[in-house]
Amino acid sequence: MTVSLPLVLVLGLIAWAAIKFLGVRVWIAVVIALFGFLLSRTFLAPAIDSGTRSGVDVVNGTHD
């Protein structure tokens, strides 16, 4: 069975759980999100994209 969820929904749930159960402050979650958007415009973006795709492939069991 394949379930398709938007990444924003998954990250939102993780952020909500961290704020609710781990005591992470809201402003820290906002700063981390903004840093992620800024980081996506740097020279590190291709490496992050490649690492993320490889991790998803490993989790899904579709790696070569």
Order of alpha helices (4+ residues) and beta strands (2+ residues): alpha-alpha-alpha
